């Protein structure tokens, strides 16, 4: 089954779990063997494969690492590349902050500090 944006979270989790189970079985690993190699419990592997309970992302990564699937994450979430204009502005520097688009002004010296009862 192809995972689409219309698929519910449960459908996506179930499909991912089924795919992991299939890869595990193709590599002739039991759930216990996979759990031991990934450093997680057999129960966690079962939950991950069932898709019924969302496990910690770190457990998912460990399982994928044992199954040699970590490199596929690059296709899942590709590295973002700044636009050519931004690249020129940065001139080889790495962007470190996001901007809100508008500059924020600090409250002036006459700004009144809020206190309880000022809601009116």
C-alpha positions in Angstrom: 0.0 0.0 0.0 1.3 3.5 -0.8 1.3 5.9 2.0 -0.5 9.1 1.0 -1.3 12.4 2.8 -5.0 11.3 3.1 -4.0 8.3 5.2 -4.8 8.6 8.9 -2.0 8.3 11.5 -3.2 4.9 12.4 -3.1 3.7 8.8 0.4 5.1 8.4 1.6 3.5 11.6 0.1 0.2 10.7 1.6 0.3 7.2 5.1 1.2 8.6 4.8 -1.6 11.1 3.8 -4.1 8.5 6.8 -3.0 6.3 9.2 -3.4 9.3 7.8 -6.9 10.0 8.2 -7.9 6.4 11.8 -6.7 6.3 12.5 -8.5 9.6 11.1 -11.7 8.3 13.0 -11.4 4.9 16.2 -11.1 7.0 15.1 -14.2 9.0 15.1 -12.4 12.3 12.7 -13.1 15.2 11.2 -10.2 17.1 13.5 -11.2 20.0 16.6 -11.1 17.9 15.7 -7.8 16.4 14.9 -6.4 19.9 18.2 -7.6 21.3 20.2 -6.1 18.4 18.3 -2.8 18.6 18.6 -2.6 22.4 14.9 -2.5 23.0 12.3 -4.9 24.4 10.5 -7.6 22.4 7.3 -5.9 23.4 8.4 -2.7 21.8 9.2 -4.5 18.6 5.7 -6.1 18.7 4.0 -2.8 19.3 6.0 -1.1 16.5 5.1 -3.9 14.0 1.4 -3.8 15.0 1.2 -0.1 14.5 -1.4 0.1 17.3 0.8 2.0 19.7 3.1 4.7 18.7 6.5 3.9 20.2 9.3 6.3 20.9 11.0 7.6 17.7 14.4 6.5 19.1 13.1 2.9 19.2 12.0 3.2 15.6 15.4 4.5 14.6 17.1 1.6 16.4 15.0 -1.0 14.6 15.6 0.7 11.3 19.4 0.8 12.0 19.5 -3.0 12.7 17.5 -3.5 9.4 19.9 -1.3 7.5 17.2 1.3 6.6 18.5 4.4 8.3 20.0 5.8 5.0 16.4 5.8 3.7 15.5 8.6 6.1 17.4 11.0 3.8 14.7 10.4 1.2 12.0 10.7 3.8 13.1 14.1 5.0 15.7 15.5 2.5 18.2 18.1 3.6 16.8 21.6 2.9 18.7 23.7 0.5 18.5 27.5 0.8 17.3 29.4 -2.3 20.0 30.9 -4.5 19.2 34.4 -3.2 19.6 33.2 0.4 22.8 31.4 -0.5 24.2 34.7 -1.9 23.2 36.6 1.2 24.8 34.0 3.5 28.0 33.6 1.3 28.8 30.2 2.6 27.7 30.8 6.2 25.1 28.5 7.8 21.8 30.1 8.8 21.4 30.0 12.5 18.0 31.6 13.2 14.5 31.9 11.8 13.0 35.3 11.3 9.4 36.2 12.0 9.3 38.3 8.8 8.7 41.5 10.7 11.1 43.2 13.1 9.8 43.2 16.6 9.9 46.4 18.6 10.7 46.4 22.2 8.1 48.1 24.4 8.9 51.7 24.9 10.0 53.2 28.2 6.5 54.5 28.9 4.8 51.0 28.4 2.8 50.2 31.5 3.5 46.9 33.2 0.4 44.7 33.4 -1.1 43.8 36.7 -4.1 41.8 37.9 -7.2 43.9 37.6 -6.0 45.7 34.4 -8.2 43.4 32.2 -11.0 46.0 32.0 
